[in-house]
């Protein structure tokens, strides 16, 4: 079966390649931001790491937007020194944040240089203070993980749940992952209930290395973290090279 013949769910959108997906994504983010600002005066945006989001951020850096009304958050971060190039915050700074006129306090990094415990608690308090996020981007790893939520780890001893200090009875909005299958082992990530506060989640899948995970997802992959994560509305944006060939 040729990739273009595969039947995709209604909320899956197919793109010729990663570049076209990134271009459409940048325009869509700007449109959603403009609408959110018009309605509520602020745009709450959760970002993702990865090559396709990074290309999108490069395109956003060239746009004319009211950055003062943007509140930018992170889906996850690696526990590494702040200047480490493997940090998602460094990618955001390099490809986007450093090139736009956005107030420093509007870019909400997960300060893992302070350690996983302290940064996770601070981010839980921040995330729980926001009633609703307008848009969230999520990527997918070759094993079907998203952010730093890994298959089979939800009830693992390697995962620590972190709740807001304001209301510890709430669902834990943050997890500390201490045994990531990919280095570094220690990461801080939004949890499923935090993502559930998103008005729209866009799940981005590009690259041939994702074909097997996509195949599993389409066949019976309801337990893959990328499938479990749900916002109020959800779409999958996928490039042709990520589609399984049979």
C-alpha positions as CSV (number, residue, x, y, z in Angstrom):
1,X,0.0,0.0,0.0
2,X,1.3,3.4,-0.9
3,X,1.5,6.0,2.0
4,X,-1.0,8.3,0.3
5,X,-3.6,5.5,0.3
6,X,-3.6,5.0,4.0
7,X,-6.9,6.0,5.6
8,X,-6.3,8.5,8.3
9,X,-8.7,9.6,11.1
10,X,-10.7,12.8,10.4
11,X,-8.6,14.9,12.8
12,X,-5.3,13.9,11.1
13,X,-3.9,16.3,8.5
14,X,-1.3,15.2,5.9
15,X,1.5,17.5,4.6
16,X,3.9,16.9,1.7
17,X,6.9,17.5,3.9
18,X,8.1,19.0,7.2
19,X,8.8,22.4,5.7
20,X,5.2,22.9,4.5
21,X,3.9,21.7,7.9
22,X,6.1,24.2,9.7
23,X,4.9,27.0,7.4
24,X,1.3,26.2,7.9
25,X,1.9,25.8,11.7
26,X,3.4,29.2,12.0
27,X,0.5,30.8,10.3
28,X,-2.0,28.9,12.4
29,X,-0.3,29.9,15.6
30,X,-0.4,33.5,14.6
31,X,-4.1,33.2,13.8
32,X,-5.0,31.5,17.0
33,X,-3.0,34.1,19.0
34,X,-4.7,37.0,17.3
35,X,-8.1,35.5,18.1
36,X,-7.2,34.7,21.7
37,X,-5.9,38.2,22.3
38,X,-9.0,39.8,20.7
39,X,-11.2,37.7,23.0
40,X,-9.3,37.8,26.3
41,X,-6.3,40.0,25.9
42,X,-3.7,37.2,26.2
43,X,-2.5,34.2,24.4
44,X,-1.4,31.2,26.5
45,X,0.9,28.9,24.4
46,X,2.6,25.7,25.3
47,X,5.6,24.9,23.1
48,X,7.3,21.7,22.1
49,X,10.9,20.8,21.3
50,X,12.1,19.2,18.1
51,X,13.3,20.1,14.6
52,X,9.9,20.9,13.1
53,X,8.8,23.1,16.0
54,X,12.2,24.8,15.9
55,X,11.7,25.6,12.2
56,X,8.2,27.0,13.1
57,X,9.8,29.2,15.7
58,X,12.3,30.6,13.2
59,X,9.3,31.5,11.0
60,X,7.5,33.1,13.9
61,X,10.6,35.2,14.7
62,X,10.0,37.0,11.4
63,X,6.4,37.7,12.0
64,X,4.8,41.0,13.2
65,X,2.8,40.1,16.3
66,X,1.8,41.7,19.6
67,X,4.4,39.7,21.6
68,X,3.6,41.5,24.8
69,X,0.3,39.6,24.9
70,X,1.9,36.2,24.5
71,X,2.5,34.0,27.5
72,X,4.9,31.2,26.4
73,X,5.2,27.9,28.4
74,X,7.1,24.6,27.9
75,X,5.8,21.1,27.6
76,X,9.0,19.6,29.2
77,X,12.6,20.3,29.9
78,X,15.8,18.3,30.5
79,X,17.7,18.6,33.8
80,X,20.8,20.1,32.4
81,X,22.8,23.4,32.9
82,X,20.9,26.4,31.5
83,X,23.4,27.0,28.6
84,X,23.4,23.3,27.5
85,X,22.4,23.1,23.8
86,X,20.2,20.1,24.5
87,X,17.8,22.2,26.6
88,X,14.5,23.0,25.0
89,X,14.7,26.5,26.4
90,X,18.0,27.1,24.5
91,X,16.2,26.0,21.3
92,X,13.4,28.5,22.0
93,X,15.9,31.3,22.7
94,X,18.0,30.5,19.7
95,X,15.3,30.1,17.1
96,X,12.7,32.6,18.4
97,X,12.6,34.3,21.8
98,X,15.9,36.1,21.5
99,X,14.8,37.7,18.2
100,X,11.5,39.1,19.2
101,X,10.4,41.9,21.5
102,X,8.7,39.9,24.2
103,X,8.8,40.8,27.9
104,X,11.3,38.6,29.8
105,X,8.5,37.6,32.2
106,X,6.3,36.3,29.4
107,X,8.7,33.4,28.6
108,X,8.1,30.8,31.3
109,X,11.1,28.4,31.2
110,X,11.3,25.3,33.4
111,X,14.4,26.3,35.5
112,X,15.8,22.8,35.8
113,X,19.3,24.2,36.4
114,X,17.9,24.7,40.0
115,X,17.3,20.9,40.2
116,X,14.3,18.8,39.3
117,X,12.4,19.1,42.6
118,X,12.5,22.9,42.9
119,X,11.8,23.5,39.2
120,X,9.0,21.0,39.1
121,X,7.3,22.6,42.2
122,X,7.6,26.1,40.8
123,X,6.2,25.0,37.4
124,X,3.3,23.1,39.0
125,X,2.3,26.3,40.8
126,X,2.6,28.3,37.6
127,X,0.6,25.8,35.4
128,X,-2.2,25.4,38.0
129,X,-2.5,29.2,38.1
130,X,-3.6,29.2,34.5
131,X,-7.3,28.3,33.9
132,X,-6.9,27.5,30.2
133,X,-4.2,27.3,27.6
134,X,-5.2,28.4,24.1
135,X,-2.8,26.2,22.2
136,X,-0.3,23.4,22.8
137,X,2.3,21.8,20.4
138,X,3.4,18.3,21.0
139,X,5.9,16.1,19.2
140,X,6.2,12.4,19.2
141,X,9.3,10.2,19.8
142,X,10.0,7.0,17.9
143,X,8.5,5.0,20.9
144,X,5.3,7.1,20.9
145,X,6.3,9.3,23.9
146,X,5.4,12.9,24.0
147,X,6.9,15.7,26.1
148,X,8.6,13.5,28.7
149,X,5.7,11.1,29.1
150,X,7.0,7.7,28.2
151,X,5.2,4.4,27.4
152,X,4.8,2.2,30.5
153,X,6.2,4.9,32.9
154,X,3.0,6.4,34.2
155,X,2.9,4.1,37.2
156,X,6.7,3.5,37.3
157,X,8.9,4.2,40.3
158,X,11.0,6.4,38.0
159,X,8.2,9.0,37.9
160,X,7.4,11.4,40.7
161,X,4.1,13.3,40.6
162,X,4.2,17.0,41.6
163,X,1.2,19.0,42.7
164,X,0.5,22.7,43.1
165,X,1.1,24.1,46.6
166,X,-2.1,26.1,46.3
167,X,-4.2,23.0,46.0
168,X,-2.5,19.6,46.6
169,X,-5.8,17.8,46.1
170,X,-5.7,18.7,42.4
171,X,-4.5,16.3,39.8
172,X,-0.7,16.5,39.6
173,X,0.1,18.8,36.8
174,X,3.9,18.0,36.6
175,X,5.9,14.8,36.6
176,X,9.6,14.3,37.3
177,X,11.0,11.5,35.1
178,X,14.2,10.1,36.5
179,X,14.8,7.2,34.0
180,X,14.2,8.5,30.5
181,X,14.9,5.9,27.8
182,X,16.8,8.7,26.0
183,X,19.5,10.8,27.8
184,X,19.5,12.7,29.9
185,X,17.7,10.4,32.3
186,X,16.2,13.2,34.4
187,X,13.5,15.5,33.0
188,X,10.5,17.7,34.2
189,X,7.3,17.5,32.2
190,X,3.7,18.6,32.1
191,X,1.4,15.7,33.1
192,X,-1.7,14.6,31.3
193,X,-4.1,16.7,33.4
194,X,-2.1,19.9,32.6
195,X,-2.5,19.2,28.9
196,X,-6.2,18.6,29.3
197,X,-6.6,22.4,30.0
198,X,-5.6,23.2,26.4
199,X,-8.2,24.5,24.0
200,X,-6.4,22.9,21.1
201,X,-3.5,20.4,21.0
202,X,-1.6,20.0,17.7
203,X,0.4,16.8,17.6
204,X,3.3,17.1,15.1
205,X,4.8,14.1,13.4
206,X,7.6,14.3,10.8
207,X,10.4,12.0,9.6
208,X,10.7,8.4,8.5
209,X,11.9,7.3,11.9
210,X,8.3,7.8,13.2
211,X,6.7,5.3,10.8
212,X,6.6,2.3,13.2
213,X,5.1,4.4,16.1
214,X,2.5,5.8,13.7
215,X,1.7,2.3,12.5
216,X,1.2,1.1,16.1
217,X,-0.9,4.2,16.9
218,X,-3.2,3.7,13.9
219,X,-3.7,0.0,14.5
220,X,-4.3,-0.1,18.2
221,X,-2.0,2.4,20.0
222,X,-4.5,3.9,22.3
223,X,-2.1,3.5,25.3
224,X,0.8,5.4,23.6
225,X,1.3,8.6,25.6
226,X,0.9,10.7,22.4
227,X,-2.5,9.2,22.0
228,X,-3.5,9.4,25.6
229,X,-2.8,13.2,25.9
230,X,-6.0,15.0,25.1
231,X,-7.0,18.6,25.1
232,X,-10.4,20.0,24.5
233,X,-9.8,19.7,20.7
234,X,-7.0,17.6,19.2
235,X,-5.4,17.4,15.7
236,X,-2.5,15.4,14.3
237,X,-0.3,17.1,11.7
238,X,1.8,14.5,9.9
239,X,4.2,14.7,6.9
240,X,4.1,12.0,4.2
241,X,7.5,10.6,5.1
242,X,6.2,9.6,8.6
243,X,3.4,7.4,7.2
244,X,4.0,3.7,7.4
245,X,4.3,2.0,4.0
246,X,2.2,-1.0,4.8
